[in-house]
């Protein structure tokens, strides 16, 4: 009984995690930003580039539930293979990470 009370007390102090097994302070990775971008295609964004590939991402502290990330990316459709740079805002929702601004969200 004492052990159960301790678990409940710790849970009340820490609070529920957004998703079971996910740390509360998880920073989005390159893969999560790429996945969030690819989800935008299904939303029908006219600016979506199917060939866009995120090469680098460096995310900073969360602000109002969002992370701001510096991204370097290419477009496979660009014959010059130029590097592009942008700042994106991503936030976690019930389905995972969501792109709030940047890339195709202009």
C-alpha positions in Angstrom: 0.0 0.0 0.0 2.8 2.4 0.8 4.5 1.8 -2.5 1.2 2.6 -4.5 0.9 5.8 -2.6 4.4 6.8 -3.5 3.8 6.1 -7.2 0.6 8.2 -7.1 2.4 11.0 -5.4 5.2 11.0 -7.9 2.7 10.9 -10.8 0.9 13.9 -9.3 4.1 15.9 -9.1 5.4 15.0 -12.6 2.1 15.0 -14.5 1.0 12.8 -17.3 3.3 12.4 -20.3 1.8 13.4 -23.7 2.4 9.9 -25.0 3.3 6.9 -23.0 7.0 6.3 -23.2 7.9 9.8 -24.6 9.9 12.1 -22.5 8.3 15.5 -21.7 11.3 17.4 -22.9 11.9 15.5 -26.2 13.4 17.7 -28.9 12.3 17.1 -32.5 14.9 15.3 -34.6 15.7 15.5 -38.3 13.4 12.5 -38.9 10.5 14.0 -37.0 10.8 17.3 -39.0 10.9 15.4 -42.3 7.8 13.3 -41.3 5.9 16.5 -40.2 6.8 18.0 -43.6 5.6 15.0 -45.5 2.2 15.1 -43.6 1.6 18.5 -45.1 1.2 16.9 -48.6 -1.9 15.2 -47.4 -3.2 18.5 -46.1 -3.1 19.7 -49.8 -0.5 22.5 -49.5 0.2 23.9 -53.0 3.8 24.7 -51.9 4.7 21.1 -51.0 7.8 19.7 -52.7 7.8 15.9 -52.9 11.5 15.9 -53.4 12.4 18.1 -50.4 14.8 16.3 -48.0 15.9 17.7 -44.7 19.7 17.2 -44.3 20.3 19.0 -41.0 18.2 20.2 -38.1 19.2 22.1 -35.0 16.4 22.8 -32.6 16.3 25.3 -29.8 14.4 25.6 -26.5 10.7 25.3 -26.6 8.6 28.5 -26.7 4.9 28.4 -26.0 4.7 24.7 -26.8 6.7 24.9 -30.0 10.3 24.3 -30.9 12.1 26.5 -33.4 14.6 24.6 -35.6 17.2 25.7 -38.1 17.0 23.3 -41.1 19.2 22.7 -44.1 17.5 21.0 -47.0 17.6 20.2 -50.7 15.1 19.6 -53.4 15.7 16.5 -55.5 14.0 18.3 -58.4 16.7 21.0 -58.4 19.3 20.2 -61.0 21.8 22.5 -59.3 21.5 20.6 -56.0 21.6 23.9 -54.1 21.4 23.9 -50.3 18.4 25.8 -48.8 18.0 27.1 -45.2 14.9 27.9 -43.2 13.6 28.2 -39.7 10.7 26.0 -38.8 8.4 25.8 -35.9 7.2 22.4 -34.8 4.9 21.2 -32.0 3.7 17.9 -30.7 0.0 17.1 -31.1 -2.0 13.9 -30.7 -0.7 12.5 -34.0 3.0 13.3 -33.4 4.9 16.3 -34.6 3.2 19.1 -36.6 4.9 21.7 -38.8 3.5 25.1 -37.6 5.6 27.4 -39.9 8.4 27.2 -42.3 9.1 25.1 -45.4 5.6 24.7 -47.1 3.8 26.8 -44.4 4.7 30.2 -45.8 
